[in-house]
Amino acid sequence: MNELSTSLARAFDRIDDFQAVQQSRAGDELIEAVNLLQESVGIEDEPRALIATRLEGIAGSSRAPGHVLLGVIVGLMAAELADHAI
């Protein structure tokens, strides 16, 4: 497995862990957990607004913005994990 594949696999493992820990959460608790997950990869107010604005220009993204955001989070995690592997 190459470095990118390894980093992506580890990022998805972290998402699996997040889901396992948060599975009983609902409403405000889940929103808070997702916000903290975003912050863990550097997505706070300004990047969040940039993502929302840019999604408007991507066809189909309005139907599943959470899925797009998840992709961004996984990508950022993988990049961070790859940086730490060096």
Order of alpha helices (4+ residues) and beta strands (2+ residues): alpha-alpha-alpha-alpha
